[in-house]
Amino acid sequence: MVDRCICFDRTFAELKTAAEQAGVRDVEALQRVVPFGLRCGLCKPYVERMLCTGRVVFPVIRSYVDPCAGD
């Protein structure tokens, strides 16, 4: 299961709280509030899904899926 941005060691729970407090709903806006996804970028599809669903733990994404679609 995936629950964080590895490069910045930020959990998706932390990022969700930051997004809620800042009132942001997209990855780029959230990156302006708190640093994540700026190195390898592997967390971005998970953060997109987090912003759509509110979930903070995900199975490994093996291919691109619509971030707002169900699993």
Contacts in CASP RR format, 6 or more apart in sequence:
PFRMAT RR
TARGET T0000
AUTHOR 0000-0000-0000
METHOD contacts of the structure
MODEL  1
MVDRCICFDRTFAELKTAAEQAGVRDVEALQRVVPFGLRCGLCKPYVERM
LCTGRVVFPVIRSYVDPCAGD
1 57 0 8 1.000
1 58 0 8 1.000
1 59 0 8 1.000
1 60 0 8 1.000
2 43 0 8 1.000
2 46 0 8 1.000
2 57 0 8 1.000
2 58 0 8 1.000
2 59 0 8 1.000
2 60 0 8 1.000
2 61 0 8 1.000
3 11 0 8 1.000
3 12 0 8 1.000
3 13 0 8 1.000
3 56 0 8 1.000
3 57 0 8 1.000
3 58 0 8 1.000
4 10 0 8 1.000
4 11 0 8 1.000
4 12 0 8 1.000
4 43 0 8 1.000
5 12 0 8 1.000
5 15 0 8 1.000
5 36 0 8 1.000
5 37 0 8 1.000
5 41 0 8 1.000
5 43 0 8 1.000
5 47 0 8 1.000
6 40 0 8 1.000
6 42 0 8 1.000
6 43 0 8 1.000
7 36 0 8 1.000
7 37 0 8 1.000
7 38 0 8 1.000
7 39 0 8 1.000
7 40 0 8 1.000
7 41 0 8 1.000
7 43 0 8 1.000
8 35 0 8 1.000
8 36 0 8 1.000
8 37 0 8 1.000
8 38 0 8 1.000
8 39 0 8 1.000
10 34 0 8 1.000
10 35 0 8 1.000
10 36 0 8 1.000
11 56 0 8 1.000
12 43 0 8 1.000
12 46 0 8 1.000
12 47 0 8 1.000
12 50 0 8 1.000
12 55 0 8 1.000
12 56 0 8 1.000
12 57 0 8 1.000
12 58 0 8 1.000
13 56 0 8 1.000
14 34 0 8 1.000
15 30 0 8 1.000
15 34 0 8 1.000
15 36 0 8 1.000
15 47 0 8 1.000
15 50 0 8 1.000
16 50 0 8 1.000
16 51 0 8 1.000
16 54 0 8 1.000
16 56 0 8 1.000
18 30 0 8 1.000
18 33 0 8 1.000
18 34 0 8 1.000
19 25 0 8 1.000
19 30 0 8 1.000
19 33 0 8 1.000
19 51 0 8 1.000
22 29 0 8 1.000
22 30 0 8 1.000
22 33 0 8 1.000
24 30 0 8 1.000
24 32 0 8 1.000
24 33 0 8 1.000
25 51 0 8 1.000
26 48 0 8 1.000
26 51 0 8 1.000
27 44 0 8 1.000
27 47 0 8 1.000
27 48 0 8 1.000
27 51 0 8 1.000
30 36 0 8 1.000
30 47 0 8 1.000
30 51 0 8 1.000
31 37 0 8 1.000
31 38 0 8 1.000
36 43 0 8 1.000
36 47 0 8 1.000
37 43 0 8 1.000
37 44 0 8 1.000
37 47 0 8 1.000
45 61 0 8 1.000
45 64 0 8 1.000
45 65 0 8 1.000
45 67 0 8 1.000
46 58 0 8 1.000
46 61 0 8 1.000
48 67 0 8 1.000
48 68 0 8 1.000
49 55 0 8 1.000
49 58 0 8 1.000
49 67 0 8 1.000
49 68 0 8 1.000
50 56 0 8 1.000
50 58 0 8 1.000
51 67 0 8 1.000
52 67 0 8 1.000
52 68 0 8 1.000
53 68 0 8 1.000
53 70 0 8 1.000
59 71 0 8 1.000
END
